[in-house]
Every structure is written in C-alpha cells, then in structure tokens.
Amino acid sequence: MGEVKKRRVGDRGQITLPKELREEFDIGGGDEIEIRKESGKIVIEKPITRDDLAAGYRARADQLRDLHEEMDGVSQEADEYLGDVPDWE
C-alpha cells in the first residue's frame, strides 16, 4: 500500500486528488472518474476506455504470436531430435 494522503472534504462534498496521483493515473480537469463502494470502502478509479481495451488486446495478440513462434521452433527441434513419432490411433 502506498503513502497515505489526507484531504478535507469541502462543504459540497468535493475533494482534490493529490497532484502526484493525478499525474500517475493521467487524470486531468474534465476527465471522468468512477466512484463506487467496494467492501466497505470508497474506490475512485479512471474508467477503461475503448482505446485502453484495444491496446490491451493488441499486446495480448503480440504475446500469443511470440509464444506460437517459440513453440513452433521447439516443436521442430523435437521432431529433429526424436524423429517421426508413431501415430497411436
């Protein structure tokens, strides 16, 4: 758990997020945030955007492609080392 920052709640229920957290989570004036109750706590987080999701899917596709290429090489090495493996059907 990180450093605890205390803030006073204004008369209208407003708080100011610490600058370090706004910068770390790329939250600027006018940005939307999500606020919910979770396990008896108030959770504030930046919503996931379509661009965030697309970037995540692209990164996962790259990982899978790399894994496929690596396993292809391993499979070829195994075939060369072991020779033909009989079909057990």
C-alpha positions in Angstrom: 0.0 0.0 0.0 1.3 3.4 -0.9 1.7 6.6 1.1 -1.5 7.9 2.7 -2.6 11.3 1.7 -5.3 13.1 3.7 -7.7 15.6 2.2 -10.5 17.6 3.8 -14.0 17.2 2.2 -15.5 20.6 1.3 -19.0 21.7 2.2 -20.3 20.4 -1.2 -18.6 17.0 -0.8 -15.7 17.9 -3.0 -12.1 16.7 -2.6 -8.9 17.4 -4.5 -6.9 14.5 -5.7 -3.2 14.8 -5.0 -1.2 16.1 -7.9 1.2 13.1 -7.8 -1.8 10.7 -8.2 -3.4 12.8 -11.0 -0.1 12.7 -12.9 0.5 9.0 -12.2 -3.0 8.0 -13.4 -3.2 10.6 -16.2 -6.3 12.3 -14.7 -6.9 15.9 -15.8 -9.5 18.6 -15.4 -12.8 17.5 -17.0 -11.8 13.8 -17.1 -14.4 11.2 -15.9 -13.7 9.0 -13.0 -15.7 6.2 -11.5 -16.6 6.2 -7.8 -18.1 3.1 -6.1 -18.5 1.4 -2.7 -16.5 -1.8 -2.5 -16.0 -4.0 0.6 -16.9 -1.0 2.8 -14.5 1.4 1.1 -14.9 4.2 -1.4 -13.0 3.3 -4.6 -12.1 6.0 -7.1 -10.6 4.9 -10.5 -10.2 6.1 -14.0 -12.6 4.1 -16.3 -11.1 1.9 -19.0 -11.6 3.4 -22.4 -12.1 1.6 -25.8 -8.5 2.7 -26.7 -7.2 1.1 -23.5 -9.0 -2.1 -24.3 -7.8 -2.1 -27.9 -4.2 -1.6 -26.7 -4.6 -4.5 -24.3 -5.9 -6.8 -27.0 -3.1 -5.8 -29.3 -0.5 -6.6 -26.6 -2.1 -9.9 -25.9 -2.2 -10.8 -29.6 1.6 -10.0 -29.8 2.3 -12.2 -26.8 0.3 -15.1 -28.3 2.1 -14.7 -31.7 5.5 -14.7 -30.0 4.6 -17.8 -28.0 3.3 -19.5 -31.1 6.6 -18.8 -32.9 8.6 -20.0 -30.0 6.6 -23.2 -29.7 6.9 -23.8 -33.4 10.7 -23.7 -33.1 10.6 -26.1 -30.1 8.4 -28.5 -32.0 10.7 -28.5 -35.0 13.7 -29.1 -32.7 11.9 -32.0 -31.0 11.0 -33.5 -34.4 14.6 -33.3 -35.5 15.8 -34.9 -32.2 13.2 -37.6 -31.8 12.4 -38.3 -35.4 8.9 -39.4 -36.5 6.7 -40.3 -33.6 4.2 -43.1 -34.3 0.5 -42.3 -34.5 -1.2 -44.1 -31.6 -4.7 -44.1 -33.1 
